[in-house]
């Protein structure tokens, strides 16, 4: 059946437009410059500034991480989606209606390349932005796992900690995975095992990094009204998203004092009727242990830099697990570190299981509110509060 | 640079390339730069940076209107949205802001993992707080680089191309020059 509802009727407006000239050959100008020029024009046309825009959507050849950096925009929402640009509009409309952002820029950029233009094929400066070896390119040396390692080192330096502080997060994941028959790594580990693990990206070792796996999770969403008719369900209470202005350029983030995590949690607590004390179970993303630490701090359990001490104080030696404030379990399924890397999907699935009381031997008693924070500290932070739905 | 004559724990990984110690006269046509850096994805905005590298100049962007520096080179100033951007050579002095030791994965030119990891750092250049550039960090024997260390730009030659790197200035080292463009 085709979709028939129109919950956005008259709810969204277009307030600015901007463009560059179209030409058979724009000359010696980059695709990035074209996208920046059109975006600047659109925001100015709306009589807004870069500080007013908090959503960036791209359907074109320029990624949102670049657009953010060149425009200097901290965002709550960003997304790259396939064209036509109407898909970008759907994305922007949805993100505004949902509260993911307030003012969204949608940018579509086109550039002749070897694929569609004979003259462009002869221009070596029109190669796809992604081609080339990033390991040779000083503008791209800190990306992906390397950004986690670089900022982990900075964390240890700024707060005078040692890498042993990351160990309990790895041990907690493995202890939890032991009770998860579908987890990839279930053999218990100790802090000594952690310290002896092979170093990969110093200061991060093998056990600081999530485990690539084969697997899938899927979710069905509908309205709360429909959900009540259908049976046991979980309500999405609030969501929040964010990325600081540095976008793709992770080494340029100002400091650890304001990361994507902090922006996300600032928004989440403003949107939520629940407070941190109401959270019964916490799923901080753990693609890298340092990310979990930053999420625990950003959530408000402690200040930035105090996470290591907080985790030690929250350690339950008998079960080799974390119990935040003596009560709240962390990544009860084992997390990405031990269940397997699912970029947060496993965290959300386990939250659903827990809130529906279907987590088997992992079930947390009286579990009604879950905080899930998928994503890294800088590039794709997000958070969601989920609660048991009333029948 | 006298220190190059000393053995360092990084000497090994500098081979078969070598640390370049003189500025050769080079062709800086677009074609020559693209050939020289054939494995780097160069576009209209980064071409100038690599052209600078070819002649040992570390170019950063500077907004002609508000004066703010920015790296990597961008077509627009993120602070004031001016599109009048000039490219100016950095003095190449700074401190290490981010640091990691790489033990596997693709290696920087002339680096290898045969006997040790090699360190890569984001260096905060003296021209402006927060202006950072990432490159390998080279230090004297027995001395591990640390966040906060003062560093000086140097160049690595590999496969006929020049790549930036930074060497740690030891306590006794005097900076090669004390220029500050701040």
Interface residues (C-beta under 8 A of the other chain):
Chain A: X28 X29 X30 X31 X32 X33 X36 X37 X40 X50 X69 X70 X71 X72 X124 X125 X126 X127 X128 X129 X130 X131 X132 X133 X134 X135 X136 X137 X138 X139 X141 X142 X146 X149 X150 X151 X153 X154 X157 X199 X200 X201 X202 X203 X245 X249 X251 X252 X254
Chain B: X30 X34 X37 X39 X40 X41 X42 X43 X44 X45 X46 X47 X49 X71 X72 X74 X75 X76 X78 X79 X81 X83 X97 X98 X99 X100 X101 X102 X103 X104 X105 X106 X107 X108 X109 X117 X120 X122 X130 X132 X133 X134 X135 X146 X147 X148 X163 X164
